[in-house]
């Protein structure tokens, strides 16, 4: 898990640079480091045979830190998610305009075809009469 979380933290750093949330990512990274340190301390205390009653404050502190990490990660996702929503709306608007232009082009093409038939018919009658 520690190997995997290291890779995940690296990937998050890279994604944060791309999406422009580097400052928030630094906060998440620091809190993640704190969570890992607290878990290592708990593991050590449990390995040393610390009683349940003596572990409770560390467990509560770890929960508080983990809750903070969850909030920070949620806040980190908000910005890029909002950006995706805005860009999606722009793409949808462009797609709608393209469809309308396709329809307009089709109508103009049909009108041009009808005008061509009418001119051909008129020219044929004018030339034979």
C-alpha positions, -999 to 999 in steps of 0.1 A, spaced: 0 0 0 28 24 8 44 18 -26 10 24 -43 2 55 -23 36 70 -33 28 65 -69 -7 80 -64 8 110 -47 32 115 -76 3 112 -101 -17 137 -81 11 162 -81 14 160 -119 -24 163 -124 -25 193 -100 1 211 -121 -19 205 -153 -53 216 -138 -39 245 -119 -46 234 -83 -10 230 -72 -15 250 -40 -44 228 -29 -25 197 -38 4 207 -15 -21 209 13 -35 175 5 0 161 2 10 175 36 -22 161 52 -16 127 35 19 127 50 5 134 84 -21 106 81 7 82 71 29 93 101 0 89 125 -7 54 111 30 45 116 28 57 152 -3 37 158 12 6 143 43 10 164 22 15 196 1 -15 188 32 -35 182 46 -24 215 14 -37 232 -1 -4 241 -35 -8 257 -68 1 241 -75 29 265 -41 44 257 -46 41 219 -80 59 220 -66 95 218 -43 86 189 -72 69 171 -94 99 176 -67 122 164 -61 100 134 -98 101 126 -98 140 128 -68 141 104 -84 116 80 -117 137 80 -96 168 72 -79 149 43 -114 139 29 -125 175 30 -93 187 13 -96 161 -15 -132 170 -20 -122 207 -23 -94 197 -47 -118 181 -71 -143 210 -71 -123 233 -94 -115 209 -122 -150 194 -120 -165 229 -125 -141 235 -154 -152 203 -171 -188 212 -167 -182 247 -183 -162 232 -212 -189 205 -217 -216 232 -219 -194 250 -245 -190 218 -266 -227 211 -264 -235 246 -276 -210 243 -305 -225 209 -315 -260 224 -315 -248 252 -338 -231 228 -361 -263 208 -364 -283 239 -371 -258 249 -398 -261 214 -413 -298 218 -415 -295 253 -429 -271 240 -455 -294 212 -465 -323 236 -469 -302 260 -490 -290 231 -511 -326 220 -517 -337 256 -526 -307 259 -549 -317 226 -566 -353 237 -570 -341 271 -584 -319 252 -608 -348 230 -620 -370 261 -623 -344 280 -643 -338 249 -665 -375 246 -671 -378 283 -679 -348 283 -702 -361 252 -720 -395 268 -726 -379 302 -735 -355 285 -760 -382 264 -777 -408 291 -779 
